[in-house]
Amino acid sequence: MRRFPKPDAEQAGEADERAIRAAALALLAGRDFGKHELSGRLHRRGFNDSRIAAVVDGLAAEGLLSDERFAEIFTAQRLRRGQGPLRIRLELRERGVPEDFIEAALVSADADWDRCAREVRARRFGAAMPSDYRQRAKQARFLQYRGFSAEQIRAACGGEEIDP
């Protein structure tokens, strides 16, 4: 049986960083990630946290990883799905995106959230406005779940006061 010499600590560290980088690039090939979310994925794969941070920072310096770009892409995708600003903001926070990037992404989306809420309501419940309190409450709860504010819900459901 042939034995190979053990690599010294420096060589092992370089090999680990190459493996982490390869795993990170494989993940990024599928979709965009924020720094925090990518670090979490790599951690779950069993890589060393200090080396993960170095690789993630390197990818960000190279422009291959950007929280700002991730926030913009994520916001546009969720807007197309009919989700409101409150839900988008919450999901970006859960993914560890800094607050200033979240706000910038929501502003750059340049969405008419009232119109979006009306379209989402009409797509789900039809063009006719709700005729009684029970229907308005049901539609308001749906829009609230989708992440629209109380003002946007009122605009979508006919402007009357509704407590979901």
N, C-alpha and C positions, 0 to 999 in steps of 0.2 A: 504494500500500500504506500503510495506516494503522499508525502505531507508537504503542504504549502506553508511558507512562513507567514506568521500572523502580521497583518499590516500594522504599522505604528498608529498612534492616536490621530496624527494629522492626516494620514492617508484615509483612515476610517471616516474622519469628519468630512473630507472632501467627497468620499463615496456616498455618504449619507446625504450631503447637500445635492449631489447630482441626482440621487434617487428621489429626493423631495421635489426638486425642480421638475424632473420628468413626470412625477405624479401630478404636480400642480399644472403643468402645461397640458397634460391629458384631460384634466378637469376643465381647464379654460377652453379647450378645443370644443367642448360640448356646448358651453354657454358662458356668459360673463358672470363673475362673482365679485362680491365686495371683499376687502382684505380680511375682515373678521370671519366671514362665512367660509372663505377658502382656508384660512388657518384652522378653523374647526374641523373641516373635512379632512385635512391632512393629519390633524391630531387624532381623529378617530381611526385613521389608518395605522397609527402606532408610531409616528415619527416624533422626534425630540422637539419639544416646544421652542428651545432657544435656536435651533437650526431652522425650524419652520419660520420664525420671525425674520431671520436673516434672508432666507430665500424669498419670502413674501415682500420684504422691503426691496430686494433686488429686482423682483418682477415689476414692482410699482415704479422704481427708478427707470427701468427700461421702457415704461409705458405699456406694458402688457397687462397690467392690472390697475384699475382706477375706480375708487369709490364713487367719484363724480360721474363717470361714464356709466357705471352700474346703476346708479340712482336714476339717471335719465332714461336708460333703456327699460328698467323695471317699471318706472312711472308710465311710460308710453304703452307698454304691454298691458298693464293693469287698466289703464284708461280705455284701451280697445276692448277689454273684457267687460267694461261697464262698472268698474269699481270707483268709489268716491275717494276724495282726498284724505279723509280720516283713516280709512282702511289702508290706503297706500302708505301713508305716513307711519302707521303702526307697524306694518310689515317691514318697512325699511329699517325702522328702529330695532325690530327683532333681529334683523340681519347685521346689526352693528354699524350701520352707515351713520357718519356724523351728521348732526342736526342741520348744519349749514348747507350740506350737499342735498339733504332732503328738501329743504325749503327752496333751494335753487332749482331742483328738478321739478317741483310742483309749479313754480313760477314759469319755468321755461316750457312746460307742457302747454301753457297758454290755452287752457281749457275753459269753456263756459260750463261750469259745474251744474248750474241750474238746468241748462239745456240737456246736459248729459243725464241728469236725474230723470228728467221728463222722458227722454228716449228709453232709458232702462225700464222705467215704469210701464211705458206703452208697449215695449217689446214683451214684457212679462204678462201684463194684464189687459192689453188691448188699448185702443185709442180712446175709448170712452172713459170719462173721468169717474171716479168712484161715486156711487149714488147715495150711500148711507155711511154712518159712522163706522160700522163694522168693516166694510170694504176699505174705507180710508185708513183705518188702523192697521189692517192687514198689509196694505200696500206701503204704509209708512214703516212698519217693522221690517219689511223686505228691504226698503231703501236704506234704513238704518244699518241693517246687517251688511249691506254693500258698502257702507262707509260714507254716506252722505250726511251733511249737517242738518239740523232742524230747519233752517231757512231754505235749504235746497229741497228738502222733503216737502215743505209747505208749497214751494213754487211748483213742484211736480204733481202734487195731489190737489191742486185747486186753490191754494192760498188760505185755507181755513186752518184754525188751530187743531192740531192732532197730537195727542200724547201717545207715542208708540208703546 
